Amino acid sequence: MLTYPDARSVVRALAPDEPVILNRPHAATRAARFFVEKFPGKSLYAVKANPSPELLRVLWNAGVTHYDVASIAEVRLVRGILPEAVLCFMHPIKAPSAIREAYRVHGVKTFSLDSVEELEKIVAACTDDAGEAATDLRLCVRLRVSSEFSELSLASKFGCDLTEGPLLLQQARQHADWLGVCFHVGSQAMSPFAYVQALDRTRAAIAEASVVIDMIDVGGGFPSVYPGLEPPPLEDYFTIIHQHFYALPIAYNAELWCEPGRALCAEYSSLVVKVEKRRGEELYINDGAYGALFDAAHVDWKFPVRALEDDLIKPEAEFAFYGPTCDDADYMPGPFALPEDIQAGDYIEIGMLGAYGAAMKTDFNGFGATQSLIVEDEPMASLYDGSRARKVSDNVVSLR
């Protein structure tokens, strides 16, 4: 993969007519080392956020050894790239054939579930041809918790209620060599208190179940930084999770896990797009809702932007984007602040697209072709480059 100093040098060298993804391996390495060294437990990369083979290798080389896979395709992908990685099948609803292949072919032992039906499915799929049940299963019961502190909710689709959790824990314990509790507070949690609520619910479920718990998985939700979304320091999240973890009624040697996705890969990529047309305060660009900018269109996500032309000197104005397809839904309202004299033929860099951007691209309407390059400059925003002063968040709740 070719390497350039920054986005402007890419534009000067290539004047590309198609979008260009700019990858920053050094940024992903830095984020991975941050979690490996500072989170008080084990960090599993949530592969769905960005399944790029290059990124998976970067994270592995930075010390991330466990991977949260959510489909048999992700199992195959990661196992093929990282044969020594520990894979954890954390989707709570899986096809029997996917469970069977993951367990028998790829050595997956850890599975999440949120119902008796899923427990029975896992046990049956992992029973051998002679009828012998598996004795090495690591089962994680997923609880439903609040997403009120997160920008994107994950509270409605998965997770058992607190009224169902204790019995499911008791039933799973009978089949598990190693039993865990997991949850997900939602994507881009803007307060560490999100984990306090979730761990309080976890405490209630464990106490009522009265079973030995070997692992607590606090899931994802760790934020990155975007325009208008400036989270507290991640150390604050780690501190409060650590405090509440040790207050749980769990085994003395229980493990603490997390599943960062966005926080590990958001800074990995940005996107260079070309303005094809300007209509008032609307810019027609060559990527959009069916490409790397899905979130900008469908959940009104605000990404940082900057113009890449040296001669754009007028004050900034607010713009909306249209993508390249023939669909009116290919629209990103923004607003995106750019020089008011931007016009057709100019280039824009859109930052912080390493999480979900590249993963959700399609070829709808014949668009979607992109080139990927490496750049050496810093991402447009960062939680890890030392530019944000460490401080104690007002949201940190102490047990003392």
N, C-alpha and C positions, 0 to 999 in steps of 0.2 A: 504494500500500500504506500503510495507516494506521500511525502511529508513536506509541509509548507510552514512558514513562520506563523501565519495568521490568515484570517478570512480575506483581507484586502489583497494579500499576495496571491491567493487563489484566483480572485477575480481578475487581477492584472495579468496573470499567466494564462488563464484559460478562457476568460469571458464566456462562461458556460451558459448554454441555452436551456439546460435541464437543472433541476435542483441538485445541490451538492451537500452531502452529509459530512460534517467535519468532526472527527473523533479526537478525543484528548485522553489517551491512555494514562498519562501522568495524573490526570484529575481523578479517574476511577481508582487508580492505585492508591492515591492519597486518602480517598473516602474509605476504601477497604481497610487500609491500615488503621484508620481512626476507629472503626468498629472493632477490628480484631484486638486492638490494644486497649480500648477504653470501655467497651461494653462489658459488664461484669458477668459474662457467660459466653454462649456460643452464638455466632451470627450465621444464619442461613440466607443465602442470596435467593430472593424470590425471582425465579427465572422469567416469569411472565412479563416483568417490567421491561426487559430487553434481553432476548435470547441470542444476541450476536455471538458467534463462536469466538471472535477476537476478544470481546469483552469477558466472556467466561474464562478465557485463558489469563487475561489480565488479573481478574479477581483471584483466581487460583494461585497465581504467582505472588499475589500480595497477602496470601495466607487464609483466604476463605476456602474452607474444606467441605462445608455442608451446603446443600442446594435444595430449595423448596421447589419441587416440580409439581405441576398441576394437571398433567395429561401424560398419556403414554408416549406421545410424540416428544414431549420435553424430557421424559425419562431416557428415551433413545438418544436424543441429541446430546444431553450432558454426559451420559455414559460413554458415548462414542468419542467425545472430546476430552473428557476427564475421567479416565477409567478407574482412578483411585478415589474419586469423590464419594461422599456419603449422600445418598439421595433420599429425600423424605417426600412421600406422596401426600401432599397436604390438602388436596381437593376433597371435600367431605362427601362427594357423590361420584362414584367411579364405576365404569363398566366392569363386570366380572373378568372379562378377558384382559382388560388393562391391569387389574390387580394381579392376576395370575402371571402375566408376562413380567410385570415389574418384580414380583417376588421370585419367580423361578428362574428367569433369564438374566435379570439385571441386578439381583441381590438386594432389592429394596426390602427393608424390614419395617420401616416406620410409615404408618398410615393414619390419617385423621378420619374422624367420623362424627356424625351428629344425630344418629338415630340407631335404633335396634336393627332395622333392616340393613343398614350399611355394615354394622358389626357382623351380622350373620353372613353377609356377602363376602366380607374380607376373610372370615374364618373358613368358609366353604372354598373360596378361590385358592387359599394357601394350604389346603389339605392335600396331601400327596395322593398318587394313584392307588396306593395300598390302603387308603382311608385313614392314614395317620395325620392328626392335626399338627399344625405348626407349633413349635414350642419357643420360638424366638421372635415373636411379633412384638413390635413396639407400637402401641396404640395411643392415639391422642384424641380425647373427647373435646370437641369444639363447643364452647359456650357462646350464646348470643349476648353481646354487650352493646352499650350505647355508642353511637357515632357523633354525639352532639358537639364534640370539640374538634371534629374533622371537617375538612372542606368537601370530601366525597364520602357519602355514607356506605357502609358495608354491613348494615345491621338487619337487613330484611331477608336476604337470600339464604344464608347459612347460619348454623349454630342452634343448639337446643336451648330451650328455656330453662330458667333456674329450677322450675318445678320438675323438669324431666332429667336434668343433669345428674343428680345424685344416684338415681336408679341406673342410668346408663353407665356411670362410672363403676358401679358395683358389678354390672354385667360384663363390662369390658375387662375389668380386673381378672375375671375368671379365665380369660383367653390371652392375657398379655403377660409377657415376660417383663415388660417395662411399661408403665402407664403414665401418661401425661395429660395435662389440661392445656388447651390452646384457645385463643380468641383473636379477634381483629378489631381494633378500635376505629377503623376507617382510614381512608387515605389522606395524607397531609394533616396529621393531628397538630393543631396549633397550640396545644397546652399539654404539659406533662400530666395534668390532672386527669386526662383521659385514661391513663393507665391505673390511677388510683381507684377510680370507679370500677374498672374491669377486674382488678385484683381483689377488690372487696367482694365482688360477685363470685369470683373464683374461690375465695375463702369460704363463703357460705355453702357452695356446692360441695367442697371437699369435707367440710365439717359434718354436713348431713350424711354424706356417703360413708364416712368412716372407713376409707380404704387408704392404702399406702400409695402415695403419689411420688413418682420418680423424676418428673420433669414439669416445668411450667414454661410454656411458649407464649410470649406476649405479642407474637405476630408482627405485623408491619405497622404502618402509620407514621413512621419517623419522617419528618418533613424535610423538604429542601427549601430554598429561598427563591421567591418569585416576586415580581412587582405587586406591592400591596399585601404580600404574605411574608412577613419577617418573623420567623419563629424564634422562641427562646433557644439558648445554646443546647445542643444535644446532650451535653454533660448533665444538664438539669433533668432530662428524661431518664438518663441512666441512673442518676442518684436516687430518684424517687422510686424507680422500678426495683432497684437493689434493696432499698429499705423495706418496701412492702413484700418483696419476695421472701425475705428472711423471717417475716412475721407470719407466714402461712403455715398451716398444719401439714407439713410435708416431710418426706424422708430426710434424714440428716445429710445425706449425700445427694439430694435432688439437684438436678441441673436446671439452669436458667437459659432459655433460648429466645432469640428474636428472629424476625424474617424481614429485614430491610430490602426493599426493592428500589423505590424512588430515591432514597437517601444514598444508595450506593452508585446509581447510574445516571441521575439527572444531569450532572455536570459533565458527563462523558461526551455528549454530542450537542452540536448546534447545526443549523441548516442555513445554507445560502440560497435565496430565491431571487428571481428576476421580476421586476415590474413590467408587465406586458402592456398595461393601459392604466391611465388615471381618469376617473370620472368624479370630479368634485373631491370629496374627502374619502373616496373609495378607490383602493388600489387592487387591480387584477394581477395576481401573482401566479407563479407556475407550480405551487404546491398548495394543498388545502385540506378540506374536511375528510377526503378519502385518502389522504397521504399522511405525512408526519404531523399534520396540524389537526388531527381528530379532536383532541381535547379543547383546542381554541375555538372550534366550531360547536361541539356538542355539549360541553360543560362550561363554556365561556371562560376558559382558563387564560390568564394573562401571562404571556411569555415576554421576556425582555427582547427588545429589538434595537438595531442600530443600522443606519445607512452606511454603505461602504464606499460612497463616492466622496472624493476629497473636495469637490467644488460645491457641495451642498452646505450653504452657510447661513441660510435664513432660520429664524426661530422655529421651534417645533410646533407642529399642529397634530391633532388627533385624527387617525385614520382607521377605517375598517378594511378588511381584506375580502376579496372574492378569490376562490381557488380556480383551477383551470378547467374543471369538468363542466358539462352542460346542465348541471343541476343547481337550482336556486338554493338548495340547502348547503351548498359548498360556500359557506359564508362565515366569516369570523368577525364578530362585531367589535372586538377589542375593548376600548380604543387602544391603538398602538401609536405611541408618540414618535414622530419622525420629522425631519426638516420639511417645512411647508412647501419648499420648491422641488420636492422629489417628483420624478416623472417616469414615463415609460423608458425602459432601457437601463434604469438604475438598479442596483443590487442592494439587498437587505440581508443582514444576518439575524436569525431568530435563535435565541439561546435557550439553554436548559431543556433540550429535547431528547436527552439520553433515556429518560424514563417514558416508556409507552409510545413515544413518537415514532421511532423506527419500527417498533414492534407491530404497530397498527396500520402500516402502509398497505394500500391495495393497488391494483392495476385497473380500477374502474375507469371506464370510458377511454381506455388506452393510455392513460397517464400513470405515472408511478416510477418511471425510470429515474434512477439516481446514481451518482458516482459517490464513492466514499473515499475520503482522504484523511490523513492525520495532520493536525496542526499543533504547534508547540506553545501557543500562548495560553493565558489563563481563561477559564470559562467566564461568561458574562456576569455570573454571580457565584459565590462559593460560601459554604459553611466551614471549609477546611483550609483555606489559604492564609489564615491568620489575620485577615482584614477585619473580622468581627471580634471585638473585645469580649473576653470571657467575663461574664457577670452572673450573679445569682438571680434567677428568674423570680418574679413575684408570684409565679404559679407553683413554685415548689412547696410541697406540703411535707413538713417534718413529722415524724412519729414522736418526737420528744416533747 
